[in-house]
């Protein structure tokens, strides 16, 4: 025999959706700092009540993204997996065609400068709210795993409800150019010091100026320090590169990497608290 499990609208499970989104994001970001094997189960998940807004193309995205309103905050809902044999993409496409649909969802936070969530599961919204919701068959037990259960048109309202629309362009401004710091940090790992030194010699000055213009002066300073440390390779009496002068380079890389992690976390937390 199998147990049906607790309904998402009933205690004690319903309490998960009563926690404000900002507090849930803080908890998920703390979980990311914890080794995976030591994390509390579900500590990296968000439990939200949302209203779908529809799909919209945003800067830096190859395909339109599905957006939802969460207490006044536009949240991009993404497929949790891209495997073609999973139902995530097909289910998101169906949901994107029904703006105004209310859902109770579970997703995994993506650390980004705008609210983004990898959608894992959904259920009908609480009956007390306005607007349409899912009408799931009894076999689904009032919740659907979006990777394994294929939604049908019959599960959705017959037509879009109301004038709900995707968030305005002002809410979808490009993300801060943190990639200008992240890219050389990753190249230092994959290509080594010499490759990083050659790359930064060609492009670092413009990237540093771009970071400072974007208000990321510390990132620009750290990129400058990383470039200088990568290029400062001393030679011995015979003209050979010394192998014992890595302290300054390692320190510069570690400082930039730690800053990138802290800034990415701070930007994510600020984005979710903006609503």
Secondary structure as GFF3:
##gff-version 3
##sequence-region A 1 275
A	DSSP	three_ten_helix	13	18	.	.	.	ID=ss1
A	DSSP	alpha_helix	21	32	.	.	.	ID=ss2
A	DSSP	three_ten_helix	36	38	.	.	.	ID=ss3
A	DSSP	beta_strand	45	56	.	.	.	ID=ss4
A	DSSP	beta_strand	65	70	.	.	.	ID=ss5
A	DSSP	beta_strand	73	79	.	.	.	ID=ss6
A	DSSP	alpha_helix	88	96	.	.	.	ID=ss7
A	DSSP	beta_strand	102	110	.	.	.	ID=ss8
A	DSSP	beta_strand	116	124	.	.	.	ID=ss9
A	DSSP	three_ten_helix	138	140	.	.	.	ID=ss10
A	DSSP	beta_strand	144	145	.	.	.	ID=ss11
A	DSSP	three_ten_helix	153	155	.	.	.	ID=ss12
A	DSSP	three_ten_helix	169	172	.	.	.	ID=ss13
A	DSSP	alpha_helix	179	213	.	.	.	ID=ss14
A	DSSP	alpha_helix	217	231	.	.	.	ID=ss15
A	DSSP	alpha_helix	247	273	.	.	.	ID=ss16
###
